[in-house]
Amino acid sequence: MNEKITLDHGSGGRASHDLIKNLLLQVFNSKTLAPMEDSALVQIGQEKIAFSTDSFVVDPIFFPGGNIGDLAINGTVNDIAMRGAQPLYISVAMIIEEGFPISDLEKVIQSIKKSADIAEVEIITGDTKVVPKGKADKIFINTTGIGVLRQNFDISAANAVPGDHVILSGTMADHGVTIVSKQEGLQISGNFQSDSAALNHIIQKLLGHAQHHIHVLRDPTRGGVATTLNEIAESSKMGIRLKEDSLPIRNDVRGACELLGLDPLYLANEGKFLIFVEPSVSEQVIQILKEDKLGKDSQIIGQVTEENPGKVLIDSPLGTSRLLDMLHGTPLPRIC
């Protein structure tokens, strides 16, 4: 094999998916890993444990709405919450470049602590390594989280069923546009801020009301909403049909995407999640979401169908349809 790793393999899109499926899964050969969920569920004694790990290399490390510290905590908390589990404990490991200012490190650490407190998780272990100048870029963070599934929820990307309403908890692409504007030093009109947030509390509230009517929960981070929906369609062997005019997008984000030639459906989100729910309770779910600041812009954006299994289609207001594939290429490197 003459191919080499490219930035595409870290985009969260088709190249990342193929690398994991065709190389890592083939070698590791783990039944628990095979579903490629945001977190693994394992049985330990009488407890069902959710376990997840993630690494964060975002550039820049400080951005409107957050920094690499809160992004790391929120990202891992959310991955555990997407299985219906309650996050409890987190490890934090840092690779720090020689010469990194202690004052910046303190800001990152304080942000980690604040985010962990908001999510009500405890940091219980970690590691710190320092590499020579030029061998890393400021700071990289790895977080690993453990949570417990207190009720017998069966939430998985494989569980989408025909008729399910697809709900997005808020506006798309806020994080992606914020990061690209900072990476490129662009002066674009708009109040861009990352949507980085811990979603475990709002998810537990939803599960307390809708319970077993919710089939799938996923947060559309790298690769955006389109890539995440493709993963769900492939895993569940169902089709998904979206309505373009139902997609919640802020006007300034839409304008920035048009200016930059980017599709908001493929840009990262760090404080939004997708819910696949039985139609009988979808309005109740929307009502619960809108009572919380993290769900005030929630919207039903589509539905699961038996047609076109494994595919995602989007209907335009003009009556035409197009296929939405996974992300190809790397529109935004080092997004998280």
C-alpha atoms as one frame of an Amber mdcrd trajectory, in Angstrom:
protein
   0.000   0.000   0.000   1.589   3.242  -1.197  -1.013   5.558   0.286  -0.098
   7.884   3.137  -2.162   9.531   5.849  -3.516  12.901   4.771  -5.517  15.584
   6.534  -8.607  14.038   4.924  -8.214  11.054   7.270  -8.802  13.370  10.234
 -11.776  15.238   8.794 -14.450  12.962  10.227 -15.725  12.343   6.697 -15.466
   9.540   4.134 -11.678   9.133   4.426 -11.858   8.869   8.235 -14.736   6.404
   8.014 -12.888   4.205   5.502  -9.653   4.270   7.511 -11.450   3.076  10.637
 -13.612   0.513   8.880 -11.002  -0.933   6.502  -7.908  -0.852   8.726  -8.534
  -0.327  12.428 -11.624  -2.511  12.747  -9.998  -5.246  10.689  -6.995  -5.369
  13.019  -8.696  -4.858  16.385 -11.622  -7.176  15.541 -13.700  -6.133  18.553
 -17.451  -6.716  18.712 -17.796  -3.762  21.071 -15.873  -1.444  18.733 -17.522
  -2.654  15.510 -20.736  -0.541  15.761 -18.544   2.612  15.640 -20.683   4.458
  18.182 -19.586   7.658  19.934 -18.975   5.603  23.087 -18.786   1.901  23.868
 -21.166   0.139  26.229 -19.657  -2.638  28.359 -21.141  -4.748  31.146 -19.119
  -4.758  34.391 -20.854  -6.760  37.099 -24.367  -5.376  37.453 -23.484  -2.042
  35.854 -23.563  -1.104  32.167 -20.702   1.334  31.585 -20.263   3.870  28.772
 -16.630   4.471  27.850 -15.223   6.999  25.376 -11.957   8.710  24.497 -11.154
  11.665  22.246  -8.225  13.904  21.336  -8.361  17.643  20.671  -5.929  19.546
  18.463  -8.052  22.588  17.590  -6.351  25.634  16.068  -6.585  28.291  17.403
  -6.742  27.042  20.988  -8.682  30.131  22.110 -11.752  31.182  20.120 -15.026
  33.061  20.701 -17.262  30.895  22.864 -14.555  28.674  24.321 -11.118  27.153
  24.114  -9.464  23.768  23.762 -10.054  23.024  27.458 -13.847  23.251  27.595
 -14.051  21.719  24.122 -12.241  18.619  25.380 -14.488  18.150  28.415 -17.714
  18.861  26.552 -16.774  16.606  23.655 -16.206  13.560  25.835 -19.206  14.267
  28.073 -21.392  14.467  24.979 -20.078  11.236  23.477 -21.082   9.370  26.635
 -24.439  11.147  26.840 -25.293  10.085  23.266 -25.759   6.503  24.499 -28.217
   7.647  27.176 -25.574   7.242  29.886 -24.766   9.647  32.713 -21.121  10.828
  32.519 -19.293  10.522  35.857 -15.504  10.547  35.525 -12.957  11.973  33.107
  -9.207  11.711  32.607  -7.235  14.594  31.093  -3.902  14.059  29.323  -1.956
  16.974  27.823   0.926  17.122  25.343   2.453  20.577  25.740   4.983  22.224
  23.462   8.120  23.661  25.044   7.709  27.437  25.377   3.937  27.367  25.845
   3.033  30.236  28.208   2.089  29.158  31.732  -0.578  31.890  31.727  -2.269
  30.261  28.719  -2.013  26.846  30.338  -3.697  28.222  33.446  -6.572  29.585
  31.317  -7.027  26.169  29.706  -6.922  24.384  33.082  -9.438  26.770  34.617
 -11.733  26.216  31.635 -11.421  22.439  32.045 -12.383  22.736  35.697 -15.333
  25.036  35.011 -16.699  22.803  32.238 -16.342  19.680  34.365 -18.243  21.378
  37.187 -21.066  22.406  34.835 -21.326  18.867  33.466 -21.062  17.489  37.020
 -18.204  15.143  36.177 -15.066  14.559  38.242 -11.541  14.643  36.813  -9.890
  11.650  38.482  -6.635  11.004  36.603  -4.435  12.344  33.842  -0.995  12.767
  32.340   1.278  15.592  31.205   4.044  15.376  28.614   6.248  18.171  27.258
   7.834  17.906  23.805  10.579  20.095  22.276   9.579  23.304  20.532   8.327
  22.584  17.038   7.360  18.974  17.822   3.744  19.920  18.641   1.574  23.010
  18.225   1.061  24.665  21.614  -1.076  22.029  23.349  -2.966  18.844  22.487
  -5.455  17.305  24.923  -6.838  13.787  25.243  -9.863  13.127  27.428 -11.352
   9.776  28.372 -14.734   9.502  30.028 -16.677   6.889  31.934 -20.402   6.966
  32.596 -23.127   4.622  33.729 -26.344   3.618  31.994 -28.765   3.807  34.911
 -31.796   2.656  32.906 -32.021   0.056  30.191 -32.110   2.510  27.297 -31.297
   1.041  23.898 -29.939   4.024  22.001 -27.778   3.345  18.975 -27.192   4.549
  15.423 -28.461   1.135  14.320 -31.902   1.706  15.867 -33.465   4.182  13.440
 -36.805   2.853  12.187 -39.128   3.986   9.379 -41.280   6.923  10.403 -38.879
   8.300  13.016 -38.746  12.075  13.035 -35.235  13.531  12.853 -34.796  16.483
  15.190 -31.791  18.818  15.352 -31.454  20.549  18.719 -30.283  23.899  17.347
 -28.569  25.880  14.606 -25.910  24.236  12.453 -22.264  25.126  11.800 -21.756
  27.715  14.562 -18.510  26.102  15.750 -17.183  25.443  12.248 -17.676  28.985
  11.008 -16.176  30.426  14.197 -13.021  28.329  13.828 -12.529  28.935  10.103
 -12.935  32.685  10.551 -10.167  32.627  13.172  -7.923  30.239  11.257  -8.032
  32.425   8.176  -8.062  35.755  10.018 -11.215  36.735   8.171 -13.158  39.883
   8.991 -16.663  38.634   8.244 -19.720  40.452   9.535 -21.480  38.401  12.200
 -21.488  37.465  15.865 -19.749  34.111  15.494 -19.302  31.967  18.596 -18.623
  28.304  19.147 -21.615  26.371  20.451 -19.382  24.209  22.698 -21.537  22.920
  25.563 -22.171  19.852  27.688 -25.403  18.187  26.588 -25.773  15.520  29.280
 -28.276  17.429  31.423 -30.691  18.237  28.605 -30.452  14.667  27.312 -31.262
  13.211  30.731 -34.280  15.535  30.877 -35.431  14.277  27.476 -34.961  10.654
  28.435 -36.938  11.232  31.608 -39.959  12.201  29.518 -39.673  10.421  26.163
 -37.867   7.353  27.544 -37.942   4.438  25.104 -39.474   6.488  22.283 -35.992
   7.878  21.475 -34.048   5.520  19.223 -30.895   7.436  18.208 -28.847  10.262
  19.707 -25.736  11.607  17.988 -23.800  14.878  18.130 -22.723  15.998  14.634
 -19.161  17.160  15.262 -16.460  16.653  12.591 -18.108  16.150   9.224 -21.247
  17.949  10.360 -24.890  16.956  10.188 -24.648  15.397   6.720 -21.831  12.997
   7.615 -23.421  11.984  10.913 -26.744  11.255   9.204 -24.930   9.123   6.632
 -23.331   7.108   9.437 -26.758   6.543  10.994 -28.317   5.596   7.653 -25.525
   3.110   6.977 -25.643   1.624  10.462 -29.440   1.275  10.553 -29.771   0.322
   6.854 -32.519   2.928   6.547 -33.032   5.930   4.325 -33.183   9.473   5.692
 -34.984  12.334   3.963 -34.397  15.948   4.984 -36.310  19.123   4.212 -33.874
  21.868   3.295 -36.159  24.693   4.382 -36.432  23.144   7.878 -32.695  23.266
   8.611 -31.966  25.772  11.408 -29.083  28.048  10.347 -28.311  31.511  11.656
 -28.361  34.178   8.945 -24.800  35.343   9.634 -23.533  31.744   9.522 -25.402
  31.141   6.252 -23.899  34.311   4.786 -20.384  33.359   5.874 -20.771  29.895
   4.337 -21.940  31.395   1.040 -18.995  33.800   1.045 -16.481  31.030   1.778
 -18.045  28.426  -0.485 -18.784  26.060   2.437 -21.862  23.935   3.056 -23.130
  24.287   6.661 -24.353  20.685   6.528 -20.697  19.569   6.596 -19.367  21.948
   9.258 -18.704  20.917  12.846 -21.051  21.483  15.764 -19.971  21.106  19.398
 -23.180  21.765  21.310 -25.941  20.303  19.150 -27.361  16.817  18.796 -29.612
  14.794  16.520 -32.596  12.902  17.954 -34.445  10.113  16.149 -37.793   9.755
  17.845 -41.205   8.203  17.284 -43.553  10.739  15.636 -46.084  10.386  18.468
 -43.760  12.198  20.880 -41.754  14.448  18.537 -43.710  17.590  19.434 -43.261
  16.826  23.122 -39.529  16.453  22.546 -39.423  19.802  20.725 -41.300  21.465
  23.599 -38.848  20.081  26.184 -35.875  21.175  24.089 -37.187  24.702  23.620
 -37.517  25.150  27.385 -33.721  24.872  27.625 -31.298  27.453  26.210 -29.389
  24.645  24.500 -32.500  23.596  22.565 -34.328  26.854  21.904 -33.739  26.628
  18.132 -34.605  22.928  17.804 -36.418  21.809  14.682 -37.771  18.678  12.990
 -35.552  18.448   9.915 -36.530  15.141   8.330 -37.793  11.594   8.624 -36.550
   8.003   8.368 -37.814   6.000   5.391 -37.482   2.486   4.005 -36.626   3.948
   0.609 -32.982   4.390  -0.422 -31.537   2.350   2.474 -28.176   3.649   3.678
 -28.648   6.967   1.860 -29.507  10.532   2.886 -31.526  12.737   0.529 -32.529
  16.354   0.910 -35.600  17.984  -0.646 -35.288  21.590  -1.770 -38.141  24.138
  -1.577 -38.292  23.946  -5.390 -39.345  20.305  -5.295 -36.014  18.822  -6.370
 -33.969  16.301  -4.371 -30.261  15.596  -4.105 -28.112  12.981  -2.460 -26.114
  13.997   0.619 -22.933  11.942   0.923 -20.385  11.944   3.726 -17.860  14.774
   3.774 -15.135  14.431   1.146 -11.898  16.329   1.601 -10.880  18.630   4.423
 -12.682  21.979   4.365 -11.533  22.741   7.931  -8.454  21.018   9.360  -7.989
  20.879  13.152 -11.588  21.817  13.899 -11.658  20.126  17.309
